[in-house]
Amino acid sequence: MTRWLGSAYDWIDERAAIRNLLRKGLYEAVPVRGSWFYTLGSATLILIILQLVTGIFLTLLYVPSVKEAWESLNYVKQHDTFGSIVRGIHLWSAYILLFVIGLHMVRTFFSGSYKRPRELNWVTGVILFVLVLGMAITGAFLPWDQAAYWTAVVVTNIPSYTPLIGSFVRALWRGGDAVGPITLVRTFGIHIWLLPVILFPLIGVHLALLRKHGEFGSYVNYRGAYRTRQGVDVPPAPPQRRIEPPYPAAPSEELWAAPLEAEDFYPHQTFKDGVVSAALVLLVFALAVAIGAPLEAAADPSTTSYTPVPEWFYLPLDQLLVLVPRELIPLVLVLPAGGVLLLLALPFIDRGPERNPFERPAVMIPGVFAVLFMLILTLLGSGRLFNL
């Protein structure tokens, strides 16, 4: 049996070069300094896979109609313990996924990893964040309880503030003037088909770009000498060269343009990736069991007493809407789109070679201000809504 499996493996390897792929993937040099921060990318991938697996399972239980959506989930909550835990895992892994991606982007921004030659890594990462956020938003509609219905009313109205095409987009999403059965069906289709069809190929592109350029884009990893494949130290490059791409401009099998303090991806970085990913998965499971996924009363469009509470990732925008004058509300509602466009353009605006955060004040000061502003709005919104 073992001999047969070995022969089969050799046959596949001859055609697919599996050994070579594993060797390149497992034994490439990765930086020692800051390597724990590189676990955020692998943790993101693990959480996305967890979303996929639990999402597939939930589609076997969920009925996307206004009459049966809530009933199908209420049945799971009342009579299916395993299904209820899976739904909790799906919800909490989505929440933690958004948080981890946010941290990953902040780390990339502060370290200058979006600079040449990693502009496309950053662009695809921003798009991936928007897609994951879109899946979280559309997923919030699907329980069709009171919170889901009124979230749908508010969120589907936001496109109407877009000049020229706003009203058309709102009507297209809603399936008419008001939120109703077609809204739920279309949102379900967006959630399980449209967004994933874009998301998963883009993940492949993002990983391929990462494999091409390596994980050496942070300023801290340029502070050291280089080494050859044989382990012979090479003097550090002149200061003006430390900000160049980590790999040689011309292909070379002799030189690893890696920091002196480098280690093999396996087992060193894989261990760190495994520790962080396992800790997050355990946290998700604990939250799913201890808290689960809430389900309020079934949607009632006629009620006038219900006060919707936004999801936590809406809090900065929700709090800003409370603070600004009514006349500025349309401007506030299009701010997220402007922010995304600015993030996409960042590598092409900040084209200077400096990666040290203290040498990039024109970018770092607005970036720090934006992060603090978002945190303050989140805290203010939490205090207002939850009496913290």
Buried (B, 14 or more C-beta within 10 A) or exposed (E): EEEEEEEEEEEEBEEEEEEEEEEEEEEBBBBBBBBEBBBBBBBBBBBBEBBBBBBEBBEEBBBBBBEEBBEBBBBBBEEBEEBBBBBBBBBBBBBBBBBBBBBBBEBBBBBBBBBEBBBBBBBBBBBBBBBBBBBBBBBBBBBBBBBBBBBBBEBBBBBBBBEEEBEEBBBBBBBEEEBBBBBBBBBBEBBBEBBBEBBEEBBEBBBEBBEEBBBBBBBBBBBBEBBEEEEEEEEBBEEEEBBBBBBEEEEEEEEBBBBBBBBEBBEBBBEBBBEBBEEBBEEBBEBBBEEBBEBBEBBEEEEEEBEEBBBBBBBBBBBBBEEEEEEEEBEBBBEBBEEBEEBBEBBEEBEEEBBBBEEBEEBBEEBBEBBEEBEEBBBBBBEEBEEE
